[in-house]
Amino acid sequence: MRGYPAWAAADFAAFQNMMLTIFYPMSHQFWESIYNHYVKRRGLAAPYVAMQVAQLHPETDGGNGDQLGFGTLTFSRDSIVTGNSPSGVTAYLRGAQVLLSWWGVAGATSYNVKRATTASGPFTTIATGISDVLTWTDAGVAPETTYHYAVTAVSGNRESAASDTARVSTAPELLFHLAFDEGRGNTTADATGAWPASTLANGATWTAGQSGSAVVFDGVDNYVALPPGTTAALADFTIAAHVRIDSAGKWAQVFDFGSGERRWMMLTVKDASALPAYAIDTCHGYVTQRTEGSTALPLAQWVRIAVALSGSLCTLYVNGAPVGVNEAMTLAPYHLGTTTSSYLGRSQYVADAFLQGAIDDYRLYAGALTPSQVAGPMSVQGRSGVDHDLGSRK
Ligand SMILES: [Ca+2]
């Protein structure tokens, strides 16, 4: 509210009255239905909903006889699911640690974490007695190693079967690679074979590349649309590309992966200070974290730009040399999930310039390449605030 001076006192009073008279009484009506659905029907743990239900129990009528709650009716039933395994296990590499998280099981009192170096095991129990919250950090991982994690639920004396596994490699792995060597047509293939083709949009076409051919962008409306989800499951990552800037428009992008203006990660060739910068934001420009270069990028020549995140340490590289560091980059690509718009050469913001220049050899790695790997042939296999009203970065 404080950020919207256009709200008059009378508007705020009306809003407050609406919350107190409509939404707050109604809030007594729906927590029991959520609780019974997830805990008793789906068998999932919902500890915070359970706390909310306990606060509001028993449910009361919130609307003069026509808003009776569910908790007093047959919706409040015995559990139909028992003995589930934990589900939704995720594992993210962040620096020298792996962050684990999972959905709990209704009735479970604690959880055990198991780890193996092959998907089929054998699994070794590496942590027991985990209760609240349902996360655990594995600080005992070795470099250049692949791990598979599973979680079990303990209910009394009974341990559930293991969850599905989540895989993490502490060695960087090439996940997605556009070599742009087709030289014709309006699609370009991922060289790893794992992803669908990307699309050259609005007339983006071909030119001589740093190696083979490359895509050239007119600075008006050309861009390349990538398949969704390439960065969705990543914490530590590296993105590298050869870029030739023919004319540096403000906020022109090498890449911008986002779901509109609210949630994005991007690498611009020219930020508000006319410097290259990587930035990520999950809340409409209010929580931007940024790693900025130290000098403007040269025009009309190929430069190798790379950004690497290791834990909360983000490094921006130009031609293999570090040009900017931020040690407090806590936001990672997985915080954005699968973004709706994954662009090369185009911003999420309509007012930002399109890239005028060319891109070749775009690479995405899981894990942070080391400085020597960034400076080498990369042969590994495997912002300031945003003006949300005007739709542009500033
Ligand atoms: Ca090429």
Residues whose N, C-alpha, C, O or C-beta is under 5 A from the ligand:
A	BS01	CA	A179 F180 D181 G209 S211 G212 S213 A214 D360 D361
